[in-house]
Amino acid sequence: MNWERFKSLYYTNPKLGLSLDISRMPFPDDFLTTMQPKLQQAFADMAALEGGAIANPDENRMVGHYWLRNADLAPTPELKQAITSTLDAIKDFTAKVHKGELTAPGGVKFKEVLVIGIGGSALGPQLVNHALGRLKGGRDKLRVSFFDNTDPDGMDYVLKELGSRLKQTLVIVISKSGGTVETRNGMLEAAAAFKAAGLDYPKHFVAVTGAGSKLEQVAISEGWLARFPMWDWVGGRTSELCAVGLLPAALQGIKIDQMLAGAAAMDEVTRKKSLRDNPAALLALMWYWATDGKGTKDMVVLPYKDRLLLFSRYLQQLVMESLGKELDLQGNVVNQGIAVYGNKGSTDQHAYVQQLREGVNNFFVTFIEVLKDRNDASLEVEPGITTGDYLQGFFLGTRDALSEKNRHSITITVNEVSPRSLGQLIGLYERAVGLYASLVGINAYHQPGVEAGKKAATGVIALRLKIADALKAAGGREFTAETLAALLNQPEKTELVFKLLEHLAANPAGHVKKTVQKPWHESTYAWQE
Ligand SMILES: O=P(O)(O)OC[C@H]1O[C@](O)(CO)[C@@H](O)[C@@H]1O
């Protein structure tokens, strides 16, 4: 590649220990200049947001995740106090758990944490747990596992892993709204498991939720061990650096002050109004150029580091829930967004990189390079060559192989994976998403699209109950999906009735017996006790 272009476009910040290479994005010479007016407007929007403007107009909310790592920026003394006192409470709670001053009943020391949450209430904690656990090779103070779905078998798997250590388990139920059904279900399943083991579950349970939420009410009425706040001015997908992410991380033994310091340092840099000094602005402009400001190309995130495996999944929510919007701020239909996927290199080279090099050219890659290989000395797998040399070799080789075929890429280089550098990466992408949203004129801080699926699911559950009632009342009479839908007066929902019957028949709790017939849609279903 072109060294002169690289020299002129390479952003490097030794203080942060982070560099950004956009030289493999072949934008025209005048692109950065022509984007200046839009970019300056994005900076102005961002300054207003950080100053406490209602940056999420649809929900009439401020957007304050940047205050979490510099409480002095909070627009009122009350908000500043809320941030600092919560941080103190997290540290105090954690210290007591670590010292064994706060224990499970019977003085049993907590050794395990089970986090129950979904979306923004799980992805950040999962990323941090995976990236920063056992960082120095030792054991974590507490081991963290997750319920992040309403999949019964998934929960059984985690509970089996915990086994008899349930009595040493602290459960953190995280839900900003406090009404998310998957999380409620996880909480009920966990509580049932504790009860079945003869354990007094409220003495193990902690809530992280918004004031007045259903979850908070349950936690209060059942006398849970502790509660930590979640505020309406922090979005789920930007909540890693409030109690949502900090509490599990601190309990695990991760240095949360360093995560906060990393994010704060990145915030300072990404507030700079001069483009060449602002890696988030450079990133946002590259997304704009690569995708025509319309999401025409996908963002493939490829960290060459096992510890960063979950970063692409974390970014998937941050980017897609923020940018994937039907309407712009003026109410025009724009169907914006950028699709994000990826796992890690060089593993993915043996999976989908074939298509990246030779197939449809509908993506740009963001490589994440980590300079430090490991803590200890490395084995030579060939004379003078380590496994880490190979990891870098595959990264550089793949990058070149893609460039040769006009497949564009950005590279972010960090010195190491650490609480500080992860805080920086989170801060970098939060800012880039916010700036990009301004460039394309959308609200990055709401998620109206997820409601439709939730409402439809409620309808499905209601129909499931009606089906069970009707079959039971029919006392063993057999129905096809069609005849049952007709009986329920909902012939337009026959497909849904079929899907529900199939699930009921597959599970003992469904009390439905299926008799297979030919053709398949003449199969019958009847109630069975
Ligand atoms: O923290 P809560 O309120 O349970 O929400 C979990 C997730 O669900 C969503 O609202 C989407 O349904 C996300 O935005 C959020 O991170």
The ligand as a Tripos MOL2 file, in Angstrom:
@<TRIPOS>MOLECULE
LIG
   16    16     1     0     0
SMALL
NO_CHARGES

@<TRIPOS>ATOM
      1 O1        -32.6030   -2.9770   30.4650 O.co2     1 LIG1
      2 P1        -33.9220   -3.3520   29.9250 P.3       1 LIG1
      3 O2        -34.9620   -2.3050   30.1520 O.co2     1 LIG1
      4 O3        -34.3560   -4.6940   30.4550 O.co2     1 LIG1
      5 O4        -33.8020   -3.4700   28.3650 O.3       1 LIG1
      6 C1        -32.9460   -4.3890   27.7610 C.3       1 LIG1
      7 C2        -32.7570   -4.0830   26.3060 C.3       1 LIG1
      8 O5        -33.9970   -4.0960   25.6390 O.3       1 LIG1
      9 C3        -34.0690   -3.0450   24.6920 C.3       1 LIG1
     10 O6        -34.9210   -2.0920   25.1780 O.3       1 LIG1
     11 C4        -34.5440   -3.5370   23.3720 C.3       1 LIG1
     12 O7        -35.7000   -4.2820   23.5160 O.3       1 LIG1
     13 C5        -32.6530   -2.5230   24.6130 C.3       1 LIG1
     14 O8        -32.6010   -1.2380   24.1630 O.3       1 LIG1
     15 C6        -32.1950   -2.7270   25.9980 C.3       1 LIG1
     16 O9        -30.8080   -2.6580   26.1170 O.3       1 LIG1
@<TRIPOS>BOND
     1     1     2 2
     2     2     3 1
     3     2     4 1
     4     2     5 1
     5     5     6 1
     6     6     7 1
     7     7     8 1
     8     7    15 1
     9     8     9 1
    10     9    10 1
    11     9    11 1
    12     9    13 1
    13    11    12 1
    14    13    14 1
    15    13    15 1
    16    15    16 1
@<TRIPOS>SUBSTRUCTURE
     1 LIG1         1 GROUP 0 **** ****
